[in-house]
């Protein structure tokens, strides 16, 4: 089981990462964060991540699709935002939010590295 700090260290090494934070989706509170540049306001991103996970959870339940939310990828003109529900360990139920600079990051590779970093 890796610690919050180690997870953020691993994710922080992904090419193109601007910021990463672990968020309690119930409250929007930041449990841990790392930031490469001041371009991203971590508390704002954390609150948005919590809201997005909540809305998607309601949608999934309402649609009765079965299964659970794992990842969400949001693309913007300058950034990619990857949200990953932490599946096991002391951080279970928390969400990892990673913001990537679109011009530098390779989304598929970053997504795979995030999944690997959070694997049980």
PyMOL commands that place a pseudoatom at each C-alpha (Angstrom):
pseudoatom trace, name=CA, resn=UNK, resi=1, chain=A, elem=C, hetatm=0, pos=[0.000, 0.000, 0.000]
pseudoatom trace, name=CA, resn=UNK, resi=2, chain=A, elem=C, hetatm=0, pos=[1.527, 3.350, -0.965]
pseudoatom trace, name=CA, resn=UNK, resi=3, chain=A, elem=C, hetatm=0, pos=[1.069, 6.560, 0.963]
pseudoatom trace, name=CA, resn=UNK, resi=4, chain=A, elem=C, hetatm=0, pos=[-0.661, 9.687, -0.271]
pseudoatom trace, name=CA, resn=UNK, resi=5, chain=A, elem=C, hetatm=0, pos=[2.704, 11.421, -0.517]
pseudoatom trace, name=CA, resn=UNK, resi=6, chain=A, elem=C, hetatm=0, pos=[4.236, 8.605, -2.574]
pseudoatom trace, name=CA, resn=UNK, resi=7, chain=A, elem=C, hetatm=0, pos=[1.228, 8.507, -4.907]
pseudoatom trace, name=CA, resn=UNK, resi=8, chain=A, elem=C, hetatm=0, pos=[1.483, 12.260, -5.495]
pseudoatom trace, name=CA, resn=UNK, resi=9, chain=A, elem=C, hetatm=0, pos=[5.248, 11.938, -6.046]
pseudoatom trace, name=CA, resn=UNK, resi=10, chain=A, elem=C, hetatm=0, pos=[4.703, 9.235, -8.689]
pseudoatom trace, name=CA, resn=UNK, resi=11, chain=A, elem=C, hetatm=0, pos=[1.973, 11.170, -10.449]
pseudoatom trace, name=CA, resn=UNK, resi=12, chain=A, elem=C, hetatm=0, pos=[4.003, 14.382, -10.276]
pseudoatom trace, name=CA, resn=UNK, resi=13, chain=A, elem=C, hetatm=0, pos=[6.667, 12.748, -12.468]
pseudoatom trace, name=CA, resn=UNK, resi=14, chain=A, elem=C, hetatm=0, pos=[4.278, 12.191, -15.384]
pseudoatom trace, name=CA, resn=UNK, resi=15, chain=A, elem=C, hetatm=0, pos=[5.166, 14.323, -18.379]
pseudoatom trace, name=CA, resn=UNK, resi=16, chain=A, elem=C, hetatm=0, pos=[2.988, 17.421, -18.630]
pseudoatom trace, name=CA, resn=UNK, resi=17, chain=A, elem=C, hetatm=0, pos=[1.597, 17.373, -15.072]
pseudoatom trace, name=CA, resn=UNK, resi=18, chain=A, elem=C, hetatm=0, pos=[0.734, 20.837, -13.802]
pseudoatom trace, name=CA, resn=UNK, resi=19, chain=A, elem=C, hetatm=0, pos=[-0.916, 19.750, -10.554]
pseudoatom trace, name=CA, resn=UNK, resi=20, chain=A, elem=C, hetatm=0, pos=[-2.312, 16.712, -8.812]
pseudoatom trace, name=CA, resn=UNK, resi=21, chain=A, elem=C, hetatm=0, pos=[-4.428, 16.465, -5.714]
pseudoatom trace, name=CA, resn=UNK, resi=22, chain=A, elem=C, hetatm=0, pos=[-6.287, 13.882, -3.704]
pseudoatom trace, name=CA, resn=UNK, resi=23, chain=A, elem=C, hetatm=0, pos=[-9.779, 15.054, -2.851]
pseudoatom trace, name=CA, resn=UNK, resi=24, chain=A, elem=C, hetatm=0, pos=[-12.490, 13.884, -0.475]
pseudoatom trace, name=CA, resn=UNK, resi=25, chain=A, elem=C, hetatm=0, pos=[-15.491, 14.037, -2.828]
pseudoatom trace, name=CA, resn=UNK, resi=26, chain=A, elem=C, hetatm=0, pos=[-17.932, 14.267, 0.079]
pseudoatom trace, name=CA, resn=UNK, resi=27, chain=A, elem=C, hetatm=0, pos=[-16.493, 17.594, 1.245]
pseudoatom trace, name=CA, resn=UNK, resi=28, chain=A, elem=C, hetatm=0, pos=[-14.244, 18.846, -1.566]
pseudoatom trace, name=CA, resn=UNK, resi=29, chain=A, elem=C, hetatm=0, pos=[-11.367, 18.955, 0.943]
pseudoatom trace, name=CA, resn=UNK, resi=30, chain=A, elem=C, hetatm=0, pos=[-7.844, 18.524, -0.401]
pseudoatom trace, name=CA, resn=UNK, resi=31, chain=A, elem=C, hetatm=0, pos=[-6.154, 15.601, 1.379]
pseudoatom trace, name=CA, resn=UNK, resi=32, chain=A, elem=C, hetatm=0, pos=[-2.830, 16.086, -0.399]
pseudoatom trace, name=CA, resn=UNK, resi=33, chain=A, elem=C, hetatm=0, pos=[-1.501, 18.010, -3.379]
pseudoatom trace, name=CA, resn=UNK, resi=34, chain=A, elem=C, hetatm=0, pos=[1.507, 18.631, -5.562]
pseudoatom trace, name=CA, resn=UNK, resi=35, chain=A, elem=C, hetatm=0, pos=[1.845, 21.508, -7.951]
pseudoatom trace, name=CA, resn=UNK, resi=36, chain=A, elem=C, hetatm=0, pos=[4.409, 22.136, -10.676]
pseudoatom trace, name=CA, resn=UNK, resi=37, chain=A, elem=C, hetatm=0, pos=[3.228, 25.658, -11.551]
pseudoatom trace, name=CA, resn=UNK, resi=38, chain=A, elem=C, hetatm=0, pos=[0.876, 28.237, -10.080]
pseudoatom trace, name=CA, resn=UNK, resi=39, chain=A, elem=C, hetatm=0, pos=[-1.228, 28.103, -13.243]
pseudoatom trace, name=CA, resn=UNK, resi=40, chain=A, elem=C, hetatm=0, pos=[-3.752, 25.792, -11.552]
pseudoatom trace, name=CA, resn=UNK, resi=41, chain=A, elem=C, hetatm=0, pos=[-5.714, 26.746, -8.433]
pseudoatom trace, name=CA, resn=UNK, resi=42, chain=A, elem=C, hetatm=0, pos=[-5.755, 23.434, -6.563]
pseudoatom trace, name=CA, resn=UNK, resi=43, chain=A, elem=C, hetatm=0, pos=[-8.699, 24.255, -4.232]
pseudoatom trace, name=CA, resn=UNK, resi=44, chain=A, elem=C, hetatm=0, pos=[-10.844, 25.259, -7.212]
pseudoatom trace, name=CA, resn=UNK, resi=45, chain=A, elem=C, hetatm=0, pos=[-9.907, 22.106, -9.126]
pseudoatom trace, name=CA, resn=UNK, resi=46, chain=A, elem=C, hetatm=0, pos=[-10.591, 19.992, -6.027]
pseudoatom trace, name=CA, resn=UNK, resi=47, chain=A, elem=C, hetatm=0, pos=[-14.065, 21.471, -5.585]
pseudoatom trace, name=CA, resn=UNK, resi=48, chain=A, elem=C, hetatm=0, pos=[-14.803, 20.897, -9.269]
pseudoatom trace, name=CA, resn=UNK, resi=49, chain=A, elem=C, hetatm=0, pos=[-13.591, 17.297, -9.037]
pseudoatom trace, name=CA, resn=UNK, resi=50, chain=A, elem=C, hetatm=0, pos=[-15.838, 16.629, -6.039]
pseudoatom trace, name=CA, resn=UNK, resi=51, chain=A, elem=C, hetatm=0, pos=[-18.844, 18.100, -7.844]
pseudoatom trace, name=CA, resn=UNK, resi=52, chain=A, elem=C, hetatm=0, pos=[-18.125, 16.149, -11.021]
pseudoatom trace, name=CA, resn=UNK, resi=53, chain=A, elem=C, hetatm=0, pos=[-17.772, 12.827, -9.195]
pseudoatom trace, name=CA, resn=UNK, resi=54, chain=A, elem=C, hetatm=0, pos=[-21.007, 13.498, -7.314]
pseudoatom trace, name=CA, resn=UNK, resi=55, chain=A, elem=C, hetatm=0, pos=[-22.941, 14.318, -10.508]
pseudoatom trace, name=CA, resn=UNK, resi=56, chain=A, elem=C, hetatm=0, pos=[-21.541, 11.317, -12.382]
pseudoatom trace, name=CA, resn=UNK, resi=57, chain=A, elem=C, hetatm=0, pos=[-22.394, 9.050, -9.464]
pseudoatom trace, name=CA, resn=UNK, resi=58, chain=A, elem=C, hetatm=0, pos=[-25.984, 10.289, -9.534]
pseudoatom trace, name=CA, resn=UNK, resi=59, chain=A, elem=C, hetatm=0, pos=[-26.149, 9.816, -13.308]
pseudoatom trace, name=CA, resn=UNK, resi=60, chain=A, elem=C, hetatm=0, pos=[-24.802, 6.275, -13.106]
pseudoatom trace, name=CA, resn=UNK, resi=61, chain=A, elem=C, hetatm=0, pos=[-27.255, 5.349, -10.349]
pseudoatom trace, name=CA, resn=UNK, resi=62, chain=A, elem=C, hetatm=0, pos=[-30.161, 6.922, -12.219]
pseudoatom trace, name=CA, resn=UNK, resi=63, chain=A, elem=C, hetatm=0, pos=[-29.309, 5.130, -15.432]
pseudoatom trace, name=CA, resn=UNK, resi=64, chain=A, elem=C, hetatm=0, pos=[-28.874, 1.803, -13.620]
pseudoatom trace, name=CA, resn=UNK, resi=65, chain=A, elem=C, hetatm=0, pos=[-25.843, 1.003, -15.736]
pseudoatom trace, name=CA, resn=UNK, resi=66, chain=A, elem=C, hetatm=0, pos=[-24.192, -1.175, -13.134]
pseudoatom trace, name=CA, resn=UNK, resi=67, chain=A, elem=C, hetatm=0, pos=[-20.547, -1.023, -12.234]
pseudoatom trace, name=CA, resn=UNK, resi=68, chain=A, elem=C, hetatm=0, pos=[-18.783, 1.818, -10.501]
pseudoatom trace, name=CA, resn=UNK, resi=69, chain=A, elem=C, hetatm=0, pos=[-17.090, 4.986, -11.630]
pseudoatom trace, name=CA, resn=UNK, resi=70, chain=A, elem=C, hetatm=0, pos=[-13.335, 4.495, -12.216]
pseudoatom trace, name=CA, resn=UNK, resi=71, chain=A, elem=C, hetatm=0, pos=[-12.028, 7.375, -14.305]
pseudoatom trace, name=CA, resn=UNK, resi=72, chain=A, elem=C, hetatm=0, pos=[-13.197, 10.612, -15.841]
pseudoatom trace, name=CA, resn=UNK, resi=73, chain=A, elem=C, hetatm=0, pos=[-11.232, 12.469, -18.511]
pseudoatom trace, name=CA, resn=UNK, resi=74, chain=A, elem=C, hetatm=0, pos=[-12.121, 16.092, -19.216]
pseudoatom trace, name=CA, resn=UNK, resi=75, chain=A, elem=C, hetatm=0, pos=[-10.506, 17.811, -22.171]
pseudoatom trace, name=CA, resn=UNK, resi=76, chain=A, elem=C, hetatm=0, pos=[-10.159, 21.568, -22.409]
pseudoatom trace, name=CA, resn=UNK, resi=77, chain=A, elem=C, hetatm=0, pos=[-8.366, 23.707, -24.955]
pseudoatom trace, name=CA, resn=UNK, resi=78, chain=A, elem=C, hetatm=0, pos=[-5.189, 23.971, -22.852]
pseudoatom trace, name=CA, resn=UNK, resi=79, chain=A, elem=C, hetatm=0, pos=[-5.490, 21.160, -20.310]
pseudoatom trace, name=CA, resn=UNK, resi=80, chain=A, elem=C, hetatm=0, pos=[-6.512, 17.581, -19.707]
pseudoatom trace, name=CA, resn=UNK, resi=81, chain=A, elem=C, hetatm=0, pos=[-8.054, 16.730, -16.343]
pseudoatom trace, name=CA, resn=UNK, resi=82, chain=A, elem=C, hetatm=0, pos=[-8.009, 13.090, -15.270]
pseudoatom trace, name=CA, resn=UNK, resi=83, chain=A, elem=C, hetatm=0, pos=[-10.028, 12.024, -12.242]
pseudoatom trace, name=CA, resn=UNK, resi=84, chain=A, elem=C, hetatm=0, pos=[-9.427, 8.579, -10.805]
pseudoatom trace, name=CA, resn=UNK, resi=85, chain=A, elem=C, hetatm=0, pos=[-11.424, 7.092, -7.943]
pseudoatom trace, name=CA, resn=UNK, resi=86, chain=A, elem=C, hetatm=0, pos=[-8.929, 5.497, -5.559]
pseudoatom trace, name=CA, resn=UNK, resi=87, chain=A, elem=C, hetatm=0, pos=[-10.109, 1.899, -5.308]
pseudoatom trace, name=CA, resn=UNK, resi=88, chain=A, elem=C, hetatm=0, pos=[-8.311, 0.467, -2.266]
pseudoatom trace, name=CA, resn=UNK, resi=89, chain=A, elem=C, hetatm=0, pos=[-6.243, 1.207, 0.779]
pseudoatom trace, name=CA, resn=UNK, resi=90, chain=A, elem=C, hetatm=0, pos=[-6.425, 4.033, 3.288]
pseudoatom trace, name=CA, resn=UNK, resi=91, chain=A, elem=C, hetatm=0, pos=[-7.469, 6.466, 0.564]
pseudoatom trace, name=CA, resn=UNK, resi=92, chain=A, elem=C, hetatm=0, pos=[-10.407, 4.342, -0.635]
pseudoatom trace, name=CA, resn=UNK, resi=93, chain=A, elem=C, hetatm=0, pos=[-13.302, 6.524, -1.710]
pseudoatom trace, name=CA, resn=UNK, resi=94, chain=A, elem=C, hetatm=0, pos=[-11.085, 9.513, -2.393]
pseudoatom trace, name=CA, resn=UNK, resi=95, chain=A, elem=C, hetatm=0, pos=[-10.450, 10.940, -5.857]
pseudoatom trace, name=CA, resn=UNK, resi=96, chain=A, elem=C, hetatm=0, pos=[-7.135, 11.678, -7.527]
pseudoatom trace, name=CA, resn=UNK, resi=97, chain=A, elem=C, hetatm=0, pos=[-7.354, 14.714, -9.790]
pseudoatom trace, name=CA, resn=UNK, resi=98, chain=A, elem=C, hetatm=0, pos=[-4.493, 15.271, -12.232]
pseudoatom trace, name=CA, resn=UNK, resi=99, chain=A, elem=C, hetatm=0, pos=[-4.242, 18.355, -14.439]
pseudoatom trace, name=CA, resn=UNK, resi=100, chain=A, elem=C, hetatm=0, pos=[-2.001, 18.030, -17.487]
pseudoatom trace, name=CA, resn=UNK, resi=101, chain=A, elem=C, hetatm=0, pos=[-0.764, 20.655, -19.902]
pseudoatom trace, name=CA, resn=UNK, resi=102, chain=A, elem=C, hetatm=0, pos=[-2.257, 19.613, -23.206]
pseudoatom trace, name=CA, resn=UNK, resi=103, chain=A, elem=C, hetatm=0, pos=[0.715, 20.797, -25.306]
pseudoatom trace, name=CA, resn=UNK, resi=104, chain=A, elem=C, hetatm=0, pos=[3.157, 18.615, -23.317]
pseudoatom trace, name=CA, resn=UNK, resi=105, chain=A, elem=C, hetatm=0, pos=[1.172, 15.600, -22.175]
pseudoatom trace, name=CA, resn=UNK, resi=106, chain=A, elem=C, hetatm=0, pos=[0.298, 12.472, -24.077]
pseudoatom trace, name=CA, resn=UNK, resi=107, chain=A, elem=C, hetatm=0, pos=[-3.122, 11.651, -22.693]
pseudoatom trace, name=CA, resn=UNK, resi=108, chain=A, elem=C, hetatm=0, pos=[-3.114, 7.885, -23.273]
pseudoatom trace, name=CA, resn=UNK, resi=109, chain=A, elem=C, hetatm=0, pos=[0.312, 7.449, -21.695]
pseudoatom trace, name=CA, resn=UNK, resi=110, chain=A, elem=C, hetatm=0, pos=[-0.526, 9.735, -18.767]
pseudoatom trace, name=CA, resn=UNK, resi=111, chain=A, elem=C, hetatm=0, pos=[-3.792, 7.884, -18.192]
pseudoatom trace, name=CA, resn=UNK, resi=112, chain=A, elem=C, hetatm=0, pos=[-1.990, 4.524, -18.166]
pseudoatom trace, name=CA, resn=UNK, resi=113, chain=A, elem=C, hetatm=0, pos=[0.620, 5.858, -15.719]
pseudoatom trace, name=CA, resn=UNK, resi=114, chain=A, elem=C, hetatm=0, pos=[-2.099, 7.196, -13.410]
pseudoatom trace, name=CA, resn=UNK, resi=115, chain=A, elem=C, hetatm=0, pos=[-3.871, 3.825, -13.449]
pseudoatom trace, name=CA, resn=UNK, resi=116, chain=A, elem=C, hetatm=0, pos=[-0.584, 2.038, -12.739]
pseudoatom trace, name=CA, resn=UNK, resi=117, chain=A, elem=C, hetatm=0, pos=[0.288, 4.398, -9.889]
pseudoatom trace, name=CA, resn=UNK, resi=118, chain=A, elem=C, hetatm=0, pos=[-3.080, 3.787, -8.228]
pseudoatom trace, name=CA, resn=UNK, resi=119, chain=A, elem=C, hetatm=0, pos=[-3.241, 0.021, -8.794]
pseudoatom trace, name=CA, resn=UNK, resi=120, chain=A, elem=C, hetatm=0, pos=[-3.634, -2.141, -5.682]
for i in range(1, 120): cmd.bond("trace and resi %d" % i, "trace and resi %d" % (i + 1))
show_as sticks, trace
zoom trace
